[in-house]
């Protein structure tokens, strides 16, 4: 059976036996690119698909549905996001059924994503059912993003600031990066609070700088590198480079990769019992 | 017809740059944006549809409406309106159509919006006819076309060795007068064709309000704001007073108006925390009803120009054409 058939069969079984009330997977979209699909009935499982355009990180859709029993289709990068969310008590393990797909990379407009070019993990770290299949024949070149990343790293601090301000200037503050992120899960975002004294409501470069740098730091030790933030950006800002930079610092300091197991970021402060206020 | 070579058009643009601000499509990170230019050389003449419509120059992402100072209990208010002349080159007909839609609300209906009017009055629009279309384009379904002149001051149509120049308004005639065009017998190329997307008539929408399609389509919506921000007609905004400076008992504030989007979670949140459009499906439905029912019944025109930006940029493939097709099927 190919991966699509395995996903459909597993979904049918789960829905027929009422193990889950919804299966979150992918279906063919209207313009040749897969899109998220939500399947509630066994007779609808044939809508489900798997192909190299299944780019979205569906873990985002598990959030705020803690009371439900859900099945989800995940790639290896998405699976790491599940581990981070489990470690942070944002999900209940017993409420989710994970279909982990062995993945050789996903493409947008025919281009293999940068994250896939440097991915070293083809099997999800966490799953209830492994969806396996014939390995795709994909050629891995030096990622374009990797070259750009090295170029920016070689700049002076002043030049880096100029580069990023020029990028942030293009941002339209649409929050797609935040909304697509499986880890950005604050009930009310700091940058969207009505009473915020940290950042104004304006769509100006200073607000956008505060937002992007703040977001990158809030994801330190939590970002799994799925690069959804960059894929969804309408103005194609290389924002995941900020996360990549912080990830490298985390590697150097703590030898830590988020989501490989259910542990919280070493940068997260945990109060010991005697420190907790009564 | 009036014909101008690329060299002469470039020279004309450079001459304008010495007089006023000139905005044109330039390439950025692999896509196009309308930005102020310093030289005609910055223009990529093969530009397609820029990511943001020219709306951003009339209904700004952030606009200072007024400033006010407060000192010893006295409050003084200054209205801030911009007057400097400006030319936008390379306006796509769908975007010019979008401005006509915005005019219906900001100019033709009470109360008149002084900031929008100031930007409209100070800006000349030099359009560019589309000789090719993108797969997501469907402007002909909304009553305009890739060579429409509606809302423009002047239309430029690219042909093999140059451009056809067609003034539309008196202001456009003024612009054309300073261009080095020659009279030449040329036939205008036929505009490219596009699929026709059916959609329910204005009166038919009431029956569609409770369809499961809203919930089904919205389930994948991320509640980001791309669709509204890239739309040539979306015009919702939020207003806030922010402190600019405080010194010696004197405080200076600005009142700013910024873009808002019905897709965002807090869009309809009101004092006390109540939110009448809390569910994603309610907000997505609002988007469609606003464009095809609420806005036309209140102001006249449909609030969609068929530019296709929301289709191309939606991260989860919420496709206005697909939904309109589905709705039209229910109606017939």
Interface residues (C-beta under 8 A of the other chain):
Chain A: X29 X30 X31 X33 X35 X36 X37 X38 X56 X60 X61 X170 X172 X173 X174 X175 X176 X178 X179 X180 X192 X200 X201 X202 X203 X204 X228 X231 X232 X234 X235 X236 X237 X238
Chain B: X28 X29 X30 X31 X33 X51 X52 X61 X62 X135 X136 X216 X219 X220 X222 X223 X224 X225 X226 X229 X230 X238 X240 X242 X256 X258 X259 X261 X264 X266 X311 X313 X315 X316 X317 X319 X321 X322
